[in-house]
C-alpha cells in the first residue's frame, strides 16, 4: 500500500488527513441516506459541518460527508464577502458540486427535490470616516441619542491613536459566507483528483473512496491498522 501525505504544515502537531481508495465498492455503505432537505428542498450547513480539523477523528464515507468535504476544499479563503464576484474558479467548483447533488438526490418519482445549499454566514461591521470615506481602524465607540422625531438611535465615533480627536463614523455591515475549513489540507482533494485522473462525481458517489480526518498527535487511523481493525487487503492505495 502506497501512503503519501501532501500539504502538511510541520508544527508540533498538525492534521494528517488522507484519502483511501478501496479495490472494490464497499457494499456495507448506504451512500445516499444522510442528506436531509428542508421543506423548500435546501440543505443547510453550519460552520461546524464544514470544518475539518485534526480532531475529532472521522472517516467520511457517505455521499453527504464527502460533499461537505468537497465544499470545504473549494480554492480560496474559508470565508468570502458576498460582494466578491471575482473568483470564477470558486463559483465553478461550487456549481459543479451543486449539479452533482441535484443529479443524485431524487425522490421516489425519479425527480430531484434539491434546490441548493444554504451556507453559514454572518455579518461583519466595518467603520468609515464620514468626512473622508476612508476605512477607520482606531478605537470605536457608540452612543445613544434622540433624533428630531424623538426616536432613539445609535451613532458611532472613533478616536485615533495619535490624538484624542473625535471622528464621526459610518458603520457598514457586510455579509460573509463561510465555505468551510480543512486544517493544513485544503488542497488534498484537488491534488488527488488531478493526479489520479478521477472526476469529482466519481469520488463523491463511489463507495471505493473515503476520507480519513486525523491528527499526527493522535494517529488513530494508524492505530486502527496496527490493531488489525482495518482490512489491508481491501485497500488499493492511500493518498
Secondary structure, 3 states (H helix, E strand, C coil): CCECCCCCCCCCCCECCEEEEECCCCCCCCCCCCCCCCCCCEEECCCHHHEECCCCCEEECCHHHHHHHHHHCCCCCCEEECCCCCCHHHHHHHHHHHHHHHHHCECCCCCECCCEEECCEEEEEEEEECCCCCECCCEEEEEEEECCCCCEEEEEEEECCCCCCEEEEEEEEEEEEECCEECCCCCHHHHHHHHHCCCHHHHHHCCCEEEEECECCCCHHHHHHHCCCCCHHHEEEEC
